[in-house]
Amino acid sequence: MNYDCLIVGAGPGGIFSAYELTQKAPGMKVAIFELGSPLSGRHCPIDGEKIKSCIGCKTCAIMNGFGGAGAFSDGKYNITNDFGGSLYEYIGRRRAIELMEYVDSINTSHGGAGTKMYSTAGNSFKTKCIQNKLTLLDASVRHLGTDINYVVLENLYNELKDKVDFYFNTPVEKIKKNEHGYTLFTKKGEFCGDKCIISVGRSGSKWMESVCADLDIPTNSSRVDIGVRVEIPAVIFEHITSELYESKIVYRTEKFEDRVRTFCMNPHGIVVNENTNGIVTVNGHSFEDPEKKTENTNFALLVAKHFSEPFKDSNGYGENIARLSNMLGGGVIVQRFGDLERGRRSTRQRIEENTVRPTLSATPGDLSLVLPKRILDGIIEMIYALDKIAPGMANDDTLLYGVEVKFYNMEVELDENLQTRHEGLYVIGDGSGVTHSLSHASASGVYVADIIASDFNKA
Ligand SMILES: Cc1cc2nc3c(=O)[nH]c(=O)nc-3n(C[C@H](O)[C@H](O)[C@H](O)COP(=O)(O)OP(=O)(O)OC[C@H]3O[C@@H](n4cnc5c(N)ncnc54)[C@H](O)[C@@H]3O)c2cc1C
């Protein structure tokens, strides 16, 4: 089978590449290969009754399939260059913001119109943060919510399905250069294309490494973020979340001058398990639907760890820490902040008596046996710093779930067109190491599709 453009991965990066190609070069023959299922076929077996925790399915319905890792996410599209990736370093700050705004317009025209856009601009809370040694990062955030995010994806799929060939449950095993472009090898056969966009996200990171090794594409890997997910009564952060929804607050620790930051805030949300390559870590969701809202808010506190020579396996370091929590707790561990401060484990009884009701059934335990001291000290310092802008944060009953790890894909060497050293082979989204978010991954897809469409229209 021959195509003008092959896309590997149907996450936001792949979807927005395909969408843009159909808009800008409708004559192009495009195919998407996705190792997971269509959106309607993505079902995690955890039902809370018969199956309570991750059973390590061969293909994870949460991470793989149409919509990628973002399909069941909270659908927070942050429009900013301050976090979420370094796309601006390749394409310029203005262009990056324009593309993220364009992605937002597509989301709103495909079902997201009624959702709210929050902004930090001109917010008095920023001053309060500075006065307490905290920095609030600038951003606008469209909060689709898990439910509307799903509707938007459904609408995008319905629009694309007759214009693009989708190959689901079709992992690409190998990519080879041919005379005209690239050949993809799959169990369903070989597929050729003049151009190829790889957008395999974080779950495809190991495969991406093998592609880079085979095609001799240089890479670099040096960062991992490690921490916990905090769960508190929603009222404690209400004055912040009602105005900003998602606030990214950064704190520089006094002891080690490490950067600790809040990440992925879910007002009135739930804490969930996440499975990355068989390792269970923690994450969070929230819903637009008032019926699904809880009385708690959760967010991550992460410490950024940068490694220098000779150590190169930053993700391996994060994985091993997460493995330790899996070893001790059989999955995610939960601990009361008061227990952590008193140097004792949380027990089932203490969790049952806690005033903050956990939204995830995790194993009560001791996070100090899992997290390195430097990271734990940073998190504790940050909790006390946040207590000054949100009194109650450092209460004994605040729940900490561990561990949360933010893995960063190795960075693939790319030029300003997000093209590898091989002409016509592009790497976008989280799999490139350039982006770490829905809006940046989607924007990178639009950017590359514009370049490919323009070449096609000129030819
Ligand atoms: C629970 C959760 C919540 C999140 N919430 C948010 C949020 O609110 N806001 C935000 O900005 N970000 C969020 N993120 C991160 C966000 O989902 C990612 O940044 C984004 O999905 C990256 O898009 P992508 O297209 O690069 O990769 P992905 O979404 O990971 O998609 C890659 C796709 O490629 C497929 N694939 C992998 N290897 C192969 C192969 N060999 N052959 C064929 N297909 C392959 C995978 O199955 C996957 O479907 C969340 C992530 C998770 C897990």
The ligand as a Gaussian input file, in Angstrom:
#p B3LYP/6-31G(d) Opt

LIG

0 1
 C       -4.109000      10.295000      32.893000
 C       -3.468000      11.404000      32.087000
 C       -3.957000      12.698000      32.195000
 C       -3.386000      13.732000      31.444000
 N       -3.928000      14.983000      31.537000
 C       -3.437000      15.969000      30.776000
 C       -4.038000      17.252000      30.780000
 O       -5.065000      17.502000      31.406000
 N       -3.445000      18.243000      30.035000
 C       -2.333000      18.027000      29.292000
 O       -1.852000      18.964000      28.639000
 N       -1.765000      16.799000      29.240000
 C       -2.292000      15.768000      29.948000
 N       -1.716000      14.523000      29.884000
 C       -0.596000      14.327000      28.961000
 C       -1.139000      14.231000      27.530000
 O       -2.116000      13.207000      27.480000
 C        0.001000      13.975000      26.556000
 O        0.920000      15.043000      26.669000
 C       -0.501000      13.893000      25.124000
 O       -1.464000      12.880000      24.993000
 C        0.653000      13.623000      24.159000
 O        0.157000      13.410000      22.879000
 P        0.964000      12.535000      21.812000
 O        0.127000      12.469000      20.577000
 O        2.324000      13.050000      21.698000
 O        1.120000      11.085000      22.467000
 P        0.029000      10.050000      23.026000
 O       -1.208000      10.751000      23.434000
 O        0.727000       9.213000      24.014000
 O       -0.333000       9.168000      21.757000
 C        0.592000       8.301000      21.159000
 C       -0.163000       7.143000      20.505000
 O        0.796000       6.377000      19.747000
 C        0.461000       4.994000      19.879000
 N        1.670000       4.196000      19.625000
 C        2.755000       4.068000      20.414000
 N        3.678000       3.267000      19.816000
 C        3.133000       2.876000      18.637000
 C        3.593000       2.035000      17.586000
 N        4.782000       1.433000      17.610000
 N        2.754000       1.826000      16.518000
 C        1.526000       2.411000      16.461000
 N        1.054000       3.232000      17.447000
 C        1.863000       3.453000      18.505000
 C       -0.045000       4.862000      21.303000
 O       -0.890000       3.744000      21.418000
 C       -0.801000       6.192000      21.508000
 O       -2.181000       6.063000      21.239000
 C       -2.281000      13.465000      30.594000
 C       -1.776000      12.162000      30.489000
 C       -2.362000      11.135000      31.214000
 C       -1.834000       9.729000      31.070000

